[in-house]
């Protein structure tokens, strides 16, 4: 495994459970995630394209995905720390009349 620097991912709000990749991330690499004043290391489990999200903690099935301190969707399956968070495992909750 190789270490990545802090410029590889961004967390905007300490309530976020995802980080945004600001470069392509390779599976098996380690990223250092700054959450507020603290830092943690997360192993990337799957390739993460530029601009996509990485789980920075386990997110249970049906739990909210939080980015920018806001709910942006709900998981359709459990997502492990370090996994890719995208349309294959998250459903949008915005603009839907069937969800309150």
BELLIN-V939643 format. One record per residue. N is the residue number from 0. RES is the residue in one small letter. PHI is phi in radians with two decimals (none if undefined). PSI is psi in whole degrees, 0 to 359 (NA if undefined). Layout:
# BELLIN-V939643
[[N,RES,PHI,PSI] [N,RES,PHI,PSI]]
This chain:
# BELLIN-V939643
[[0,x,none,147] [1,x,-2.12,152] [2,x,-1.49,145] [3,x,-1.91,156] [4,x,-1.58,173] [5,x,-1.12,343] [6,x,-1.38,5] [7,x,-1.54,334] [8,x,-2.44,156] [9,x,-2.31,134] [10,x,-2.05,124] [11,x,-1.49,319] [12,x,-2.25,140] [13,x,-1.07,343] [14,x,-1.41,347] [15,x,-1.08,143] [16,x,-1.95,9] [17,x,-2.34,155] [18,x,-2.04,154] [19,x,-1.78,130] [20,x,-1.34,125] [21,x,-1.80,14] [22,x,-2.78,165] [23,x,-1.11,135] [24,x,-1.95,135] [25,x,-1.64,142] [26,x,-1.02,139] [27,x,1.61,346] [28,x,-1.39,163] [29,x,-1.98,129] [30,x,-1.99,145] [31,x,-1.69,123] [32,x,-1.89,126] [33,x,-1.67,121] [34,x,-2.10,104] [35,x,1.08,235] [36,x,-1.62,356] [37,x,-1.84,166] [38,x,-2.30,149] [39,x,-2.50,154] [40,x,-1.72,136] [41,x,-2.24,130] [42,x,-1.45,129] [43,x,-1.36,119] [44,x,-1.56,337] [45,x,-2.43,156] [46,x,-1.04,137] [47,x,-2.11,116] [48,x,-1.19,157] [49,x,-0.88,133] [50,x,1.49,352] [51,x,-1.58,172] [52,x,-1.80,150] [53,x,-2.17,129] [54,x,-1.19,130] [55,x,-1.80,6] [56,x,-2.83,166] [57,x,-1.13,135] [58,x,-2.10,117] [59,x,-1.23,158] [60,x,-1.01,132] [61,x,1.49,355] [62,x,-1.43,154] [63,x,-1.24,142] [64,x,-1.65,127] [65,x,-2.05,124] [66,x,-2.39,139] [67,x,1.08,22] [68,x,1.33,8] [69,x,-2.11,149] [70,x,-1.27,124] [71,x,-1.98,354] [72,x,3.01,186] [73,x,-2.34,140] [74,x,-1.24,145] [75,x,-1.74,355] [76,x,-2.77,163] [77,x,-1.14,142] [78,x,-2.16,124] [79,x,-1.40,154] [80,x,-0.92,133] [81,x,1.61,355] [82,x,-1.55,158] [83,x,-1.19,131] [84,x,-1.99,113] [85,x,-2.79,195] [86,x,-1.13,344] [87,x,-1.34,344] [88,x,-2.41,12] [89,x,-2.42,139] [90,x,-1.95,142] [91,x,-1.25,149] [92,x,-2.04,3] [93,x,-1.65,138] [94,x,1.28,15] [95,x,-1.83,129] [96,x,-1.42,348] [97,x,-1.61,357] [98,x,-2.16,134] [99,x,-1.97,NA]]
